[in-house]
Amino acid sequence: MPAASATSVRPLSANLHVRLLGDGAVFDAQAHRRVTFPTRKALAVLAYVALRRQRVTREELARLLWNDVPLEQGQHSLRQALYQVRHA
């Protein structure tokens, strides 16, 4: 994997890096693989939580990422996105 600039890759841990520019991607350096997500919203959830660096409520995430639907539907979509992040 080519070296990335400090502005495009931010380490989440010693072995996990997220790139938010371009198509966005998560890299697992220990496993030498790109982590893929079935939806861009799943990547958005991970990126927001990683960059926020403080507690984020589920309601806050649902309102932020699914602001065009009722809260209950947004919370359901958030649960699906969190499942996708955990199983990526």
C-alpha positions as CSV (number, residue, x, y, z in Angstrom):
1,M,0.0,0.0,0.0
2,P,1.5,3.4,-1.0
3,A,2.1,5.9,1.8
4,A,-0.7,8.3,2.2
5,S,-0.6,11.9,3.3
6,A,-1.4,12.8,6.8
7,T,-4.5,14.6,5.6
8,S,-6.1,11.6,3.9
9,V,-5.4,8.8,6.4
10,R,-6.1,8.9,10.1
11,P,-5.1,6.0,12.3
12,L,-8.0,4.7,14.4
13,S,-5.6,2.4,16.2
14,A,-2.1,1.1,15.6
15,N,-3.5,-1.3,12.9
16,L,-6.6,0.4,11.5
17,H,-6.6,3.5,9.2
18,V,-9.4,5.4,7.6
19,R,-9.2,7.4,4.5
20,L,-12.0,9.9,4.1
21,L,-10.9,11.6,0.8
22,G,-12.0,10.2,-2.5
23,D,-14.0,7.1,-2.3
24,G,-13.2,6.6,1.4
25,A,-11.7,3.4,2.7
26,V,-10.7,1.6,5.9
27,F,-7.4,-0.4,5.9
28,D,-6.5,-3.1,8.4
29,A,-2.7,-3.0,8.5
30,Q,-2.3,-6.1,10.6
31,A,-4.3,-8.2,8.2
32,H,-3.0,-6.4,5.1
33,R,-6.4,-5.9,3.7
34,R,-9.0,-3.2,2.9
35,V,-12.1,-3.4,5.0
36,T,-15.2,-3.1,2.8
37,F,-18.7,-2.0,3.9
38,P,-21.9,-2.8,2.0
39,T,-23.1,0.9,2.3
40,R,-21.5,4.3,2.4
41,K,-23.6,5.1,5.5
42,A,-21.8,2.3,7.4
43,L,-18.5,3.9,6.5
44,A,-19.9,7.3,7.5
45,V,-20.9,6.0,10.9
46,L,-17.5,4.7,11.6
47,A,-15.8,7.8,10.3
48,Y,-18.0,10.2,12.4
49,V,-17.5,8.2,15.6
50,A,-13.7,7.9,15.0
51,L,-13.3,11.6,14.3
52,R,-15.6,12.9,17.0
53,R,-13.4,11.5,19.8
54,Q,-16.2,11.8,22.4
55,R,-19.4,9.9,23.1
56,V,-22.0,10.1,20.4
57,T,-25.6,9.0,21.1
58,R,-27.4,6.8,18.7
59,E,-30.1,9.5,18.4
60,E,-27.4,12.0,17.4
61,L,-26.1,9.7,14.7
62,A,-29.6,8.8,13.5
63,R,-30.6,12.5,13.2
64,L,-27.3,13.4,11.5
65,L,-27.2,10.7,8.9
66,W,-30.9,10.0,8.3
67,N,-32.3,13.5,8.7
68,D,-34.7,13.0,5.8
69,V,-36.8,10.3,7.6
70,P,-38.6,10.0,10.9
71,L,-36.4,9.4,13.9
72,E,-37.7,5.8,14.4
73,Q,-36.8,4.9,10.8
74,G,-33.4,6.6,11.2
75,Q,-32.7,4.6,14.3
76,H,-33.5,1.4,12.5
77,S,-31.2,2.3,9.7
78,L,-28.5,3.1,12.2
79,R,-28.8,-0.3,13.8
80,Q,-28.3,-1.9,10.4
81,A,-25.3,0.3,9.7
82,L,-23.7,-0.6,13.1
83,Y,-24.3,-4.2,12.3
84,Q,-22.5,-3.8,9.0
85,V,-19.5,-2.0,10.8
86,R,-19.2,-4.7,13.4
87,H,-19.2,-7.5,10.8
88,A,-17.0,-5.8,8.2
